[in-house]
């Protein structure tokens, strides 16, 4: 690691290196997308790639998944403590344990050390994290809404050398992904190991691509210069956050900021921000946050840090890469045994995707930055497989996706409709891809008019997504904001809550072919299954998901004036098919 430079950076070189470091992560991401085979990574882009310093600090990333990027540094540092100087050229590590810096179990992180060609010392790490659609557990998709411990959520890997001296350990992978998780009651091993194995190899290849590119940068300059500007980039981010903290305290007229919000079960997430104006630093204290919950909304410590680092970077009005410097001026205090600092075996699959959203909402609320966004990712999983009554594995498959909603409005802008907000930056599955690969038919997918909160600046609308299953399968939803509305600020109105409806066809075996008077019944039942549920849907059943909107900002204008309800929507072709067509047209 380079020593702290005695002179300031050249502004041109600072911008150049920032963009070159980011381009390494971008190229890794392109490689991963192109070589993966799963819908989750190839089409939905549920992955992140980043470059890390030899001490494990985040140097730069491309705009991938925010909740991945802040926590990946924890994973890199944990592996460094375990393996120390035992790592050698040709080694690749794999982990997904929340205890070891992971987010939740489906997110598998692959870490590769970068060695200097002369000194043979580690000069960087490249790492990629991808969400794998099934890694075992009690339900297909490995995101069970009702899990109460981590063993029900699939394979947990604290540390595994997936490549040792250039040799890929397939046997060890199968043991971790199939044999170990199936040992727990009611749990299955990975239901589609071939897809997982292929995508992990794609992650390894993406990391290797990053190694080639970072070595090219070192060859163009020299290692000392490259690591010096790595320091400058982090210092620039640190100074930007310090200036932000001073400006916020001056604008608020106070150096103490507070906020609180609640999960649907009533668990509070409470924050007090104590700003030291002179130093440009702050203590973020989550004292008063509720205790660990029996369900899976517990958020690992690394996820909390991800939420904070993302929030600070989002509020900066400067073009810098997200990196470890953003957290240098921030001290985070978490109450022990809380929902934000859970025990070793706590269930966490929902904490990464839903509680993280609420953490970000609370930070942005404390800083008075904008109204609440949808506060959820509306996690949908469906599939087949598991164990029969004799405990034998039943072959199957699993699919997972997150569904967009509305973002919160702010002082000077309307919220965005139908968007993945804050902690997530994934896509939803393309309808054409889903109907071709899976036994479903999409009936509706569009905006949910009027679901955003009214205000001078209106919150974005959520979406409606309704599909029919063409064969029996387990369908699960893990969602929030089903009992508490996303709030507005400065007189803005709250958005509508989400709603999950099972449209169930009448069947003889269910005893609902006849009504109470004995007359034939052909009308489907509409059942609100709540925010977190798993149901077995038969052929012809439909699932209607209505996602929350974003809160409004400011007192709504008079109806006689030009209404802020009118959204100007510039439609453009998006998604993997549109991108593929655009790429072909550019040749």
N, C-alpha and C positions, 0 to 999 in steps of 0.2 A: 504494500500500500504506500502510495506516495506521501511524503511529508507535506504539512500545510505550506502552501506557497507563500513566499515573502512578498511577492508583488501581485497586483491585481491581474485578472485575466484580460486577454485581448478580446473585446466584445465580438469581433467577427469570428474568431476561433471558438469562443464560447457557444455561439449560435451554431457553428459548423459541427462541433462535437455533439451538442445536444441532439441535433438532427441525425447525425451519423449513428449515435447510440440507439435512437428511436428506430432508425431504418433497419438495424440489426434485428430488433424485436419484430418489426413488421414483416421482414423476410422470413423469419422463423414461423410467424403465423400463416403466411401464404403457403409455406412448405407443409405445415401441419394440415391445413384445409385441403390441399391438393392430394395428399397421400393418405388421408383418413378415409374410412368407408362408412362410418355410422352417420345417420341423420343428425344426431346430436352435435357432432363436431363439424361435419362437412357442410350441412345446410343451416343448422341453427347457430353455428359459430360459438358454441358454449365452451370456449377455451381461452387461455391467455398465455402469452410468452413474454419473458422479460430477461434483463441482463442484471447481474448482481456483482457487487464488489467482492474482493477476496475475504472481507470480513462479514459477508452475507447481506450487507445493506443493498436495498434496491437502487440501482443506478438509473435505469430508464426502461420504458415499456412503450408499446403501441397502445392505442385506445381500445383495449380489450374489455375484460370484465373487472370493474373496480373492486368488487369484493374478493376477487382472487389476488389482485396485485398487492394490496396492502398486507395480506397474510402470508404470501409466498416467502417473504424475507424470514419469517419465523421458521418456516420449514427448512430453508437453506441453513440457517444458523443451528438448528437442532441437529441436522445431519453432520455439520462440522464438528459439533461437540462429541458426537458418537464416534466418528471415524478419524477425526484429527488429521494427522499426516499419513494415515494409512492409504489414502486414495492415490491412485496411479492413473497414468494415461490408459484409456480404454475402459474405465469404470463408469457406470451410470447407476444412480440411486433412484429408488421409487418409494413413495410414501403417500399416505392419505389420512393418517390418524390426526384428529383434532388435538390430541395431546402433544403431537409433534409438529404443530404449526399448520395443520390442515384446516379446511373450512367445514366440509362434511364428507362422508365416506365416498360418494360417487365422484368427487373431485380428486383425481389421482395426479400427483405431482411427480414429474421426472426431472432429475437434477444431474447436470453434467459439469464436472470441473474443467476449466480451461487452463492448460499448463503453458508456461513460457517455453518456447522452443530452445532457449539457451540455458536458463537457470533451472528449468524443470520444476519451478514453483508455481503454485496456483495463482493466477492473475485475475481471473474472473470466474463466475459461474453462469451457465445458461440454464434456464429452467422453463418448463411448460406445464401447465395445469389444464386438464380436460375433464369435463363432466361425462362420465360413462353411463350409458342408459341403464345398465343393470350390473351390479356386483354382488348379487345374492341378497339374503335377508328374508323377511317374512312375506314380502309382496313383490310382484314384478315391478321393475322400475326403481327399486331400492330407495324409495322416498315414502315409506309408510306413514300415513297421517296419524296413526295411533301408537307409534313406537314409544316405549317407555325406558329403553336402555339401548346403548350403542350396538349391542350384539344383534338386535333385531333389524339393524339397518344395513347389514352386509359385511363384507370383508374389511377388517381393519389392519392396516400395515404400518407399523411404526417406522421400520427401516428395512429395505430389501435391496440388495445389490442385483438389480435386474440384468446388468451386463458386468461381467467380471473379467478384466483383462481382454476385452473385446469379444467375449463369448456370451451369447444371450441365454439366460437360464429359464427355459420354457417349463421345465419340471417344477422349479420353485414357484413360478408364476401360477401354475395350475393348482399347486398345493395351497397357496395363499387365497386364490380366488374361488376354488371349488370345494376343496376338502375342509378347510378350517371353518368357514361360515356355516357349513351344513351340519356342524356338530351341535349347534345350539337348537333348543326345542322350537319347532315350528319354522325354522329357517332353512333356506335352500342355498346352495352354492350359486355362483354366477350362471345365469340362464342362457347366456350367449357368449361364451368365452372366446370364440373365434373373432367376433367383432372387437372385443376388449383387447385381445392380444394384438390384433392388427393396428388398432388405434394407438396402443402403447408404443409399438414399433414406429408409428408415424411421429409420435412425440420425441422418441430417441433421435430420429432423423432430423427433426426440426431443431433440436438442440445442437446437433452436429453442424447444421447449416449456420447457426449462430457462431459456433466456434471458428468456422472458416472466415466469417466476415469480421469478427473482432480481431483475429490475427492479421487480417488484411489492413485493418486500421493501424495496428501496432507497426506493421511493416512500412506503412506510408509515413508515419511520424517516428516515434520511438516509445517504449513502454513508459518512461518517466513522464513524457508530455501527455500521453493518453491518460495516465492515472492522475496527473495534476489537474487536467480539465474535468475528469470525473469528480474530483473534489470540488472544483469551482462550480459545477452544475448543482451539486448538493448544497453548497454554501449559498448559491443564488436562490434556491428554493427556500432555504431557511430564512434568509433576509426578507423574502417576499412575505412569508407568513408572519414574521415579527412586525412588519409594517402594517399588515392587515389587522393584527390584534390591536395595535395602537390606534388605528383609524376607527375600529369598531368601538373601542372604549370612549373615544372622543365623541363619536356620533351618538352613542347611547347616553352620554353624560354620566356613566358609571363604569367601574371596572369589575362589576359583578353581574353576570348574566345567569338567568335560570330558565328552566323549561321542564315540562313533564308531559308524558303521553302514556297511553295504556294499551297493552295487548288486549285482544278480544276477551280473554279470560279475566281481565281486570288487573293483571300484573303491571305495576307501574315501572316506567323507565324514567328515572329522574336525573337531571344534570344541573350542576352548578359550575360555572366557568369563572374563575378568579384570575383576572388579567393583571400582570405586572407591567404597567405602561412604560416604565423606565427601561426595563430589559426587553420589552416586546415578547414576553413569554406568558404562558397561562397554565393553570392547573385545572384540568377537567375532572371533576369529582362526581361519580355516579352513586354516591351514598344516598340511600333511600330507595334504590331500585329493589324490586321484589326478589324473593328467594328463588332458587332453582325450582323449576316446575317438573311435574311428573311426566309431562309429554315431551315433545321434541323441539320446543321453541328456545331451548337453552343455546346461547351463542358462545362459542369458544373465544378465549381472550384475543386470539389473532384476528377474529372477525370483527371484534369491537375496534381494534386498531385500524382495520381496513376501513370501517365506517367513518372513523374520525379523519384519517388521512385523506380519504376521498372528499369529505365535506370541506376540509380546509383548502384542498386544491380546487374544488368547484367554485369557491368564493374568491379565488385570486383572479384578478383581471390582467394577468400577464400570461404569455405563451411560454410555459416551461413544462418539461416532462414531469409527470408524477414520480417522485423519488423520496428516499429516506429523509432528505432535508426538510420536508414538510412537517415532520413530527419532532424535529430537534427542539423547537421552542415549547413543545407541549408535554406536560406530565399528565398521564392518565391514571386515575385512582379508581379501582373497582372493589366493591364490597365482596368479601369472601362468601362462597356458597350462594351467590346470587345467580340470577338468570344470565348474567353477563360474565360469570366466573364459575361455571358449574364443575361438579365433581368428575372424576376420571371416567366413569362409566355412564354418564348422563346421555340421554338421547339428544342429538343435535341437528338432525337433518333439516328441520324447519328453522332453526336459529340462523343458519347461514343465508337462507333465502327470504325469510320474512322478518325475523327480529332485527336483522341487519338494516332493513328498510326503515324500521321504527327508530333505530339508533340515529340514522342519518336525518330523519325528520326532526328528532329532538335537538340535534346539534344545529340544524338550520333554523329551527324555531328559536333557540336560545340566541342566536346571532341575528334574529329577525330578518332572515334572508328571503324567505318565501313561505307560502302556505304549504300545507301537507300535500304530498303526492299520494298516489293510490296506496302506498304503504304495504304493498304485497307484490308477489310475483305469480300468484295463482297457479300453483304447481300441479300440473295434471300428469298422472301416470296411468298407463293401462297395459295389459298384457296377459299372458297365461304362463302356467308352469308352477312348480313347487314340489311338494311331496305328496305321495298317496298315503292311504291309511296304514300302510306297512312301513312308512318312512323312506320309501324308495323315491329317487328323483324322477320328476315328470319333466320331459323336455319342454322348453317354452321360450318366450321372448318377452322383452319389455320395452316400452317407449316412454319418454319423458319430455315435457315441454313446459315453458313458462308462457303466460299470456299477458299481453299488454294491458295498460289502463290509462288513467289520466295523470298528468303532472300538475303540480301546484302552480298557481299564478304568483306573480311577484310585483314589486313596485315598478311598473312600466311595461309589463308583458302579460299576455294571456298564457295559461298553461297549454301544453300540447296534448292533443287527443290521440289515443291509441298508440302509446309509446311505452317501451320498457324503461322504467325510471330508476335513477340513482344507482343502487348497488349492482344492478344487472345491466347488461348491454347486449343481451342475446337477441336472436330473432325467434319468431315463432315458426313452426313447421309449415312449409309451403303446402297448400291444399293438394296440389298435383302430386307432390312427393308422398304425402300421407296416404292418399287414396290408392296410390299405386303399390306402396309397400305394406300397408296395414289394412285389416278388414274393417274399415270405417267409411262412411259417406258424410261429407260435410254439407249440412243444410244451410247454415248461416254463419257468416263471419263479417262483421262490420262494426261501425261505431255505435255506441249506446247514447242516443241523443238526450241531452238534458241531464246527464249524470254528473257533469262538472259543477262545482259550486259557483253560484252567481256572485258578481261583484263588479267594481269598476274595471277590474281585470279578472276575467273569468277563468276558472280552472278547466283543465282539459277533460274531455269525456272519456269514459271507459269504453270497453268493447263488448260485443255479444258474440259468442262462439258456440254453435250448436252442431253436434254431430250424432250420427246413428251408427251403432255397432252392427256388423253383419254376421257376427258369430259371438257366442258367449265368451265373456272375458271379465276379469276383475278391472274395475275402474276406480281410481283414487283421486281425491282432491285435497290438497294441503294449502289452505288459504287463510288470510286475515282480512280485517276490515269488513267482517260480516255482521258485527254487532256494534261497532263504533265507527262513525263517519270520519273521513279525512277532514280535518278542521280548516276553516278559513282564517285569515288574519286581517287586522285593521278594518273590521266590519264586513269582511267578505264572508259569504255563506259556506257552510260545509258541503262536501260532495255527497253523492248517494253511496250507500254501502253496496258491497257486492252480494251476489245471490247465486246459489248453485241448485239447479232443479234437475231431478231425475224424472224423465218422462217414460213411465213404465207401461208396457203393453200388458193387457189382461191375459192371464194364462190359467189353465185348468189346475195345474199343480200348485198355484198360489191361491186358489180359491176365489179368484176375483172375476170369473167369467159371468157371474150373475150378481145383480145388486141385492139390496136388503129385501126387496119385494119379490125376488125370484125371477126377475126379468133379465134377459140376456144383456150383457154389458160389453160394448166394443170400444168404449172410450178409455184412453190411457189415463193412468193416474199421474198427477204432478206432485212430486214429493220434494220438499226442501230438505236436503241431506246435511245442511249446515256447512260450516267452514272446513271441517276436517273429517273425512269419512272415506270408507271403502265399501263398495257395493259390487255384487256380481250382476252384470247386465246381460240379459238374454238378447238373442237376435231380434232386431227391430226396435230395441230400446234406444232412447236418445238422451243426451246429456246437454243441458243448456247452462252455460256459464256466463254470468253478467258481472263484469269486473268493475271495481270502484273508479270514480273519477278523481280529479284533483280539487283541492279547496280553492275558493276565490280570494281575491285580495282587494280590500277597499270597499266602501259602501256602494251598493249597486246604484247605477244611475237611474234617473226617472225613465219610465217607459215612453214618455213623450220625446225623450232625447234619442239620439242614435244608439241603438241597443248594443251592449257589449256581448250579447248572446250570439251575434252573427260570427260564425267562424269562416274565415277564408281558407279553403283547403286546396292546395295546389297538388293535384294528383300526379303521381309519376310512378312508372313501373319500378318495383323494387323486388328484392328477393334473389335467391340463387339463380333462378331461370333467367331473370332480367339481366343479372350480372354476366351470365354465360353468353347471352345474346350480344351484350355490349362488347365483351371481350372478342367474340368472333368478328364483330363488325369492325373492330380496330385493326385487324390483320390486313 
